[in-house]
Amino acid sequence: MPRTLPRAEPGTSRGQGARTLGPRAQKTRQRLLAATEALLANQSVRDLSVVEIARKAGTSPATFYQYFEDVEEATLRLAEQAAGEMPAVLEMIDRAWDGDGGLANARAIVDAFVRHWDAHRAVLLVRNLAADEGDRRFQRVRQATLQPLLEHLAGRISAGQRAGRVDAKLSAAAAAAAMGAVLERLAAYHRELEMLGVSREDLVETCARILQQTVTGGAR
């Protein structure tokens, strides 16, 4: 069973032992995290060494170990930081979904999701792979990131059902989960799809229309 490491909440700065860090230590820690994320863009987390991270951050392996137990923990902290960006998407989900304004909002949601993945793709791929392999630390981070998104979507679908616009036989939770999976898959692999000739604009537009139809039952 994977070991459980002490988790810092997104936005906080703590080293090993959950000690609060001063401004200088926070900068060093963030420099190590930035170096980790940059290196993950070109190599596997399993191949990445503490020595490489320390060298890129302009510090020593001993300094790295003052903040993280290993490369996986540093990656976990990066995943937690990325999760802090999701509330902006939740605000979009809570806006009106009807008409052209609703479609524009759906496009903004899909585009924001894609941009989020573009900014943190290497870290998020590691997060999902580790979660799928059963690492409970990464499972918790992934759940904490996606659950609010799914709950807000399910709430909007339920509202459509109460208004008589969305089929009452539809499970709001299941529909939200399906859309969450579509959004995540599209965001993670849109570059590969673009290489096959599907433009990013078409991907965003199509996904946005499916999303709006799911939430509103197709009402305009």
C-alpha positions as CSV (number, residue, x, y, z in Angstrom):
1,M,0.0,0.0,0.0
2,P,1.4,3.5,-0.9
3,R,2.6,5.5,2.1
4,T,0.6,8.5,3.2
5,L,2.5,11.7,3.3
6,P,1.5,14.8,5.2
7,R,-0.5,16.9,2.9
8,A,-0.3,20.7,2.7
9,E,-3.5,22.4,1.6
10,P,-3.3,24.2,-1.8
11,G,-1.9,27.6,-1.4
12,T,0.0,26.9,1.8
13,S,3.8,26.6,2.1
14,R,5.1,23.9,4.4
15,G,8.2,21.7,4.4
16,Q,8.6,18.2,5.8
17,G,7.0,17.9,9.2
18,A,4.3,20.5,8.2
19,R,6.5,23.3,9.4
20,T,5.5,26.8,8.2
21,L,8.1,28.3,5.9
22,G,9.4,31.9,5.8
23,P,9.5,34.0,2.6
24,R,13.0,32.9,1.6
25,A,12.2,29.2,2.2
26,Q,9.0,29.6,0.3
27,K,10.9,30.9,-2.7
28,T,13.3,28.0,-2.6
29,R,10.5,25.5,-2.3
30,Q,8.7,27.1,-5.3
31,R,11.9,27.1,-7.3
32,L,12.2,23.3,-6.7
33,L,8.6,22.8,-7.7
34,A,9.1,24.8,-10.9
35,A,12.2,22.8,-11.7
36,T,10.3,19.5,-11.1
37,E,7.4,20.6,-13.4
38,A,9.8,21.7,-16.2
39,L,11.7,18.5,-16.1
40,L,8.5,16.4,-16.1
41,A,7.6,17.8,-19.4
42,N,10.4,15.8,-21.0
43,Q,10.8,12.7,-18.9
44,S,9.0,10.2,-16.7
45,V,8.5,10.8,-13.0
46,R,10.1,7.4,-12.4
47,D,13.3,8.5,-14.3
48,L,13.5,11.9,-12.8
49,S,16.1,12.3,-10.0
50,V,16.5,14.6,-7.1
51,V,20.0,15.5,-8.4
52,E,18.5,16.8,-11.7
53,I,15.8,18.8,-10.0
54,A,18.3,20.4,-7.6
55,R,20.7,21.2,-10.4
56,K,18.0,22.9,-12.4
57,A,16.8,24.8,-9.4
58,G,20.3,26.0,-8.7
59,T,20.5,24.3,-5.3
60,S,21.6,21.0,-3.7
61,P,19.9,17.6,-3.2
62,A,20.2,18.2,0.5
63,T,18.1,21.3,0.2
64,F,15.5,19.4,-1.8
65,Y,15.1,16.9,1.0
66,Q,14.4,19.7,3.4
67,Y,11.1,20.3,1.6
68,F,10.1,16.9,0.0
69,E,10.7,13.2,0.8
70,D,11.1,12.3,-2.9
71,V,10.2,13.3,-6.5
72,E,6.7,11.9,-6.2
73,E,5.9,14.1,-3.2
74,A,7.1,17.2,-5.1
75,T,4.8,16.1,-8.0
76,L,2.0,15.6,-5.6
77,R,2.4,19.2,-4.3
78,L,2.4,20.5,-7.9
79,A,-0.9,18.6,-8.5
80,E,-2.3,20.3,-5.4
81,Q,-1.3,23.7,-6.6
82,A,-2.9,23.0,-10.0
83,A,-6.1,22.1,-8.2
84,G,-6.3,25.7,-6.8
85,E,-7.1,27.0,-10.3
86,M,-10.4,25.1,-10.6
87,P,-12.7,27.5,-8.7
88,A,-12.6,29.8,-11.7
89,V,-14.3,27.1,-13.8
90,L,-16.9,26.5,-11.0
91,E,-17.9,30.2,-11.2
92,M,-18.5,29.7,-15.0
93,I,-20.7,26.6,-14.4
94,D,-22.9,28.6,-12.0
95,R,-23.7,31.2,-14.7
96,A,-26.8,31.1,-17.0
97,W,-26.7,28.3,-19.7
98,D,-29.5,29.5,-22.0
99,G,-29.2,30.9,-25.5
100,D,-26.2,32.3,-27.2
101,G,-24.8,33.6,-23.9
102,G,-25.0,30.1,-22.4
103,L,-23.2,28.6,-25.4
104,A,-20.5,31.3,-25.1
105,N,-20.2,30.3,-21.4
106,A,-19.9,26.6,-22.3
107,R,-17.1,27.5,-24.8
108,A,-15.3,29.4,-22.0
109,I,-15.6,26.4,-19.7
110,V,-14.1,24.0,-22.2
111,D,-11.4,26.4,-23.2
112,A,-10.5,27.0,-19.6
113,F,-10.3,23.3,-19.0
114,V,-8.0,22.9,-22.0
115,R,-5.8,25.8,-20.9
116,H,-5.5,24.3,-17.4
117,W,-4.3,21.1,-18.9
118,D,-1.9,22.8,-21.3
119,A,-0.3,24.6,-18.3
120,H,0.1,21.5,-16.2
121,R,-0.2,18.6,-18.6
122,A,2.9,16.7,-17.3
123,V,1.9,16.9,-13.7
124,L,-1.8,16.1,-14.4
125,L,-0.8,13.0,-16.4
126,V,1.4,11.8,-13.5
127,R,-1.5,12.5,-11.1
128,N,-4.0,10.5,-13.2
129,L,-1.6,7.6,-13.8
130,A,-0.6,7.3,-10.2
131,A,-4.3,7.5,-9.2
132,D,-5.3,4.8,-11.7
133,E,-2.5,2.6,-10.3
134,G,-4.0,2.9,-6.8
135,D,-1.8,5.6,-5.1
136,R,-4.2,7.0,-2.6
137,R,-2.4,10.3,-2.2
138,F,-2.9,11.1,-5.9
139,Q,-6.4,9.7,-5.8
140,R,-7.4,12.1,-3.1
141,V,-5.9,15.1,-5.0
142,R,-7.7,14.1,-8.2
143,Q,-11.0,13.6,-6.4
144,A,-10.7,16.9,-4.6
145,T,-10.1,18.6,-7.9
146,L,-12.9,17.0,-9.9
147,Q,-15.6,16.4,-7.3
148,P,-16.6,20.1,-7.0
149,L,-16.7,20.3,-10.8
150,L,-19.0,17.3,-11.0
151,E,-21.2,18.5,-8.2
152,H,-21.7,21.9,-9.8
153,L,-22.5,20.3,-13.2
154,A,-24.9,17.9,-11.6
155,G,-26.6,20.8,-9.8
156,R,-27.2,22.6,-13.1
157,I,-28.5,19.4,-14.7
158,S,-30.9,18.8,-11.8
159,A,-32.1,22.4,-12.2
160,G,-32.9,21.7,-15.8
161,Q,-34.8,18.6,-14.8
162,R,-36.9,20.6,-12.3
163,A,-37.7,23.1,-15.0
164,G,-38.9,20.2,-17.2
165,R,-36.2,20.7,-19.9
166,V,-33.9,17.8,-19.1
167,D,-35.2,14.2,-19.2
168,A,-36.1,13.3,-15.6
169,K,-34.9,9.7,-16.2
170,L,-31.4,11.0,-16.7
171,S,-29.1,10.6,-13.7
172,A,-27.7,14.1,-13.0
173,A,-24.6,12.6,-11.2
174,A,-23.9,10.1,-14.0
175,A,-24.4,12.8,-16.7
176,A,-22.0,15.1,-14.9
177,A,-19.4,12.4,-14.5
178,A,-19.7,11.6,-18.2
179,M,-19.1,15.2,-19.2
180,G,-16.3,15.5,-16.7
181,A,-14.6,12.5,-18.4
182,V,-15.1,14.1,-21.8
183,L,-13.6,17.4,-20.7
184,E,-10.6,15.7,-19.1
185,R,-9.9,13.4,-22.0
186,L,-10.3,16.2,-24.5
187,A,-8.1,18.5,-22.6
188,A,-5.4,15.9,-22.0
189,Y,-5.2,14.7,-25.6
190,H,-6.4,17.6,-27.8
191,R,-2.9,17.9,-29.3
192,E,-2.9,14.4,-30.5
193,L,-6.3,14.9,-32.1
194,E,-5.1,18.1,-33.7
195,M,-2.3,16.1,-35.3
196,L,-5.0,13.9,-36.9
197,G,-6.6,17.0,-38.5
198,V,-9.2,18.0,-35.9
199,S,-8.7,21.7,-35.1
200,R,-8.7,22.9,-31.5
201,E,-11.6,25.3,-32.4
202,D,-13.7,22.4,-33.6
203,L,-13.0,20.4,-30.5
204,V,-13.9,23.3,-28.2
205,E,-17.0,24.2,-30.2
206,T,-18.3,20.6,-30.4
207,C,-17.6,19.8,-26.7
208,A,-19.2,23.1,-25.7
209,R,-22.4,22.3,-27.6
210,I,-22.6,18.8,-26.1
211,L,-22.0,20.3,-22.7
212,Q,-24.8,22.9,-23.1
213,Q,-27.2,20.3,-24.5
214,T,-26.5,18.1,-21.5
215,V,-27.1,20.9,-19.0
216,T,-30.2,22.4,-20.7
217,G,-31.7,19.5,-22.5
218,G,-31.1,21.2,-25.8
219,A,-33.3,24.2,-24.9
220,R,-32.2,27.5,-26.5
